[in-house]
């Protein structure tokens, strides 16, 4: 069965084209918003070639494909005949919970742009490693060029988020980018930098008509302000369009929408988003201030489960906010430990497995996890070996507690793969390296002991 046949069967088994309200994808999963979840035949979908798993989570139906998900998604869109498929049929489901709406939004916004930030993060991490090893000079033209390639994505992240969020909130992508441009305009950023540097001429706000304060913030690399600004823009756009006479819509609908949307972003939503992001970061920092090791135990323990349920994207905005506010983050090293623990358990299953075909699939999944893509290992291997999943969780938790105790931190977003190690070169490198060894070895040994050499307990 080819990919197209599998896609045709997926559409049929989720209840047909008419049951699909929306479909999108992240790095490894096709995600569906369905009108009636009861029409889904999960058992048959899981049997399709190329499908690693399927589950209903937070009112999303998720089909795990792995690294080939983008090509599957493109073929599915071609089959459905639309871009980011949206069905206007009335939904039969009740209102979604706030958690479900949050997960839909975060996964929908970040999923499409993860390749850009992961690619840029990998370049940034490798460059940091080369500089730390003194293989290249930090002041050389080569480093300047490579750094601008790596840093551009993060500096102009609001533009990426705006376009992606506009698709989720079903509003005009270019108006969304225009609002992001207002937040990123040099005069605002320069004023924010002057304020941060405590320069005498720095201002805390610009006054519109001497009455409306536009607070000064540096929105570069920010996450929450632009997402909420685009959400507000979507409502403003629909309202303006509904009251505007048809003869004036072409010119005045975008004019009034941009003016009101940008004003709302600059005066209200942007500042609230900044403080909300800082609040989330402070909450995580508070957890660390109570006990770094305890924070590591908790984050390391929930990370494999979060990936399994598709809720791992919830940590991404917090990590990015930490990079923006503090210049470093402590969560992503723990994500790294979780991935290594998952890889270790998968390699243990590969070693004790007796079936040649299973060994081939398991080895491929283990290598994929080592490179930062854990879904094939989780859904293709560890869900069948429950004790192996427990072993991976224990190893992830203990390795994360270890690196948290020694204060391991990361100074730029990077995919949590074995190739990200150069990004840790510096004061915390030995502890990060030791954490990787703990995660890999401990998960391997625990899985070997718990699972044994015979049958899985699943």
Secondary structure, 3 states (H helix, E strand, C coil): CCHHHHHHHHHHHCCCHHHEEEEEECCCEEEEEECCHHHCCHHHHHCCCCCCEEEEECCEEEEECCCCHHHHHHHHHHHHCCCCCECCCCCCCCCCCHHHHHHHHHHHHHHHHHHHHHHHHHHHHHHHHHHHCCCCCCCCHHHHHHHHHHHHHHHCHHHHHHHHHHHHHCCCHHHHHHHHHHHCCHHHHHHHHHHHCCCCCCCCEEEECCCEEEECCCCCCCCHHHHHHHHHHHHHHHHHHHHCCHHHHHHHHHHHHHHHHHHHHHHHHHHHHHHHHHHHHHHHHHHHHHCHHHHHHHHHHHHHHHHHHCCHHHHHHHHHHHHHHHCCECHHHHHHHHHHHHHHHHHHHHHHCCCHHHHHHHHHHHHHHHCCCCHHHHHHHHCCCHHHHHHHHHHHHHHHHHHHHCCCCECCCCCCCHHHHHHHCCCCHHHHHHHHHHHHHHHHHHHHHHHCCCCCCC
